[in-house]
Amino acid sequence: MATISSNSSNSLFSGWPSLSIMDRYIAKELSLPFLFGVGAFSSILVSVGALFDLIRKVTESGLEVSLALQVFVLKMPEFVVLAFPMSTLLATMMTYSRFSSDSELTALRGCGISVRRIIAPALVLSMLITGLTFVFNEVITPAANYRAKVMLEQAFNSEKPPFRERNIMYQEYQQAEDGSGKELGRLFYARRFNGEEMQGLTILDFSQSGLEQVVSAETATWNFLDNVWTFFNGTIYAISPDGSFGHIVKFDRQDLDLPRTPLDLAARSKDDDEMNIAETRQHLNQIVRKSGDERSIRVWELRLQQRYALPFVCIVFGIVGSAVGIRPQRTGKATSFGISVVIIFGYYLLGFIADAFGKVGTLHPVTAAWLPPFMGLIVGTLLVMQASK
């Protein structure tokens, strides 16, 4: 270990920050366990999450093996992304545990190198993996998941049309008059949609105080020029507060100023795991928020924040793994792997609990999404400070 130092003369390029022999040595030692972790954790996750289901589809539903293999490959990025934080934890813990058991940490600290400087390469690696995770989540994983779903739908002749054909329902909520919360303002229902016009419509309108209306029409189309709905061959029923019909108006054509949201709902939408951050935010703002459904709004806000928070788990696990591994101990690789599994289980259990509290409204979606990485960062920082003493 005498050759491992942090001299600035070993910089990679002139003018760049120093990359010492120690940095290169630790980075090399971290890389192999990280790659092993990616392979091991990805294999476990993809087997549980996709492989067994594809095997069942091949044996029971007649899915072609070649198509199953293509879907399997497309599903891999989703599980590789989940394996990145776990592999970061495993790599840092195994590497620094070996340094500790082989007395290499003692030699480094004897040369006057601080604990923070020793774990700096692990932190840099964690930041790089965080960036890689973000790229996967934004560019690769959503597109691959969507393509996999379309391929399976085509294989079983169940491919969905580019729009919802039946039972389009949109609920719009408004503030209650007594200020007690939200109440239903409008209910928009259409029996069928052919891609251009809604058919068999019924609209219940409670938005005006003291006046309730029921609109029934054969068809309706969205007027893109005037941003209104044009209804054809229908009837408007005005209902008095005592429940009697105030007046009835029949019409051949009638423009009504209603939200466009039902048309957006009729269009085929992706699942949350098939959207990137921009698509998730657009769906939240243009469709979910306009529905007024507080639970749906909370869930989609939570999913949006989780997309931001997930990559930073790599940094949390990098700090925690380094801090735990650098403590004086005599542990082997199997023990480090076992400890990693326990930490991973504890972290994602906290994430599951926070997610549940976020959905029911006990925690704000931002708090629910960021609480696990924030708590992990605090724990890792405290462990590093304790190891530095």
Steps between C-alpha positions, in 0.01 A plus 500: 500500500798731508444593136146619563504873557302807405772699321368764264768405250293198399222701338333350197526813289684823560269752664251232612449410869747252637432132433751326722621143502277447802196626307570270207562206731174548695302562180632175355413311818148648497426423135506120514262463800272758340480304174445181697218668692334627183503150356386329820226743603374546143472124457301463821271793427432416136430136591240597755359794304494373141662162425257277688201678347646467149565127555137460606384684187719274281380174658134584566407769246713397204722807486783449251838447662670751269245767591534417869875551472448841338261605777747370758776716354271803494408450866864476611568879526223540758669252732855610424405849622371352824824304536725809470446629858522150646822431311647829620435397859646154446810631321587762762437266791698208355791719390547694822436191714786326320722804547419492871555127546831514306621797709527717191283766666737501796792560265319781320400673820854456627615704201275784618215442254159576650196276484315757290783500245504119492129474422506787247544263200190309612302824516614598149403155372159537665446834326590348162256214557235754604538670162488165322183407690337828400583437132352148518183627669450781251609354167522121503263345756169676409539433128602138559207433735252651255640299210486178704133558587407570138677184383311287752168659402568431134601140577171428677291706254402734779674814380310803619385757244657846516195613697252364752195375311242472779393645834686830511432658838638824639428637847571866571508611863456845648522663841194436717288804587552446873877477451513147638689357203447387143170394349392381157451788258450319168471143381572437131412157359511366143408146402727482196780687323605437138808720503317810379170529684350394829173308481220448751586784735365596840634798696395581855582860590494610865747786456245783539352556844127430511489367144557146383504403135495173313616503139426203279622484139551250222849620406755768588828617350775727630521832315872573481447855369272621779615252770145389580298180468238495223207273583252369241140381531453531872296631789585723797306437818507770769418363847365726774619474862179313591582231244249600234590581139530878456505493122598272215686619191545283191772588251651384173837663571626657820845628604584444867802639680628180662859385558684314227618243756253224393663503155843465660372216718366319193845502342712200589730586788815326617550346840720688745797265439481584128538875548801720557492805727365736233219261403411434863479873576289562187258222592476634855434860399281451193285207608530393863486845662196600292308198624509633854555148639723574800626144538599471132672837519698389808601173335625666181680774694666225701605311186645819353707573811616138520640530150719782625592324825585150372839582341623664824461167681833408339674781689328398825603137464851602397546701821335239724694211346832684531430601860401149605782332310773731630434409864761265655376146434589157372226415255501305178316561174209279603450699819517829310240370255273399788532838671427671168179302462389600852569870432323483165199331659484761777530791258232378260273410791526864608430601140193274487362649822566857381333420167189371679483809724543720193209335318255543789610859563670450837822626342531760226610333171832690505567388858399140429729476195805666654474372859682166440804651320513790747495264800758277333723800436480603867586148617791474255638840602486408869678170431773679305547752782522219752755310291709817462557529873 
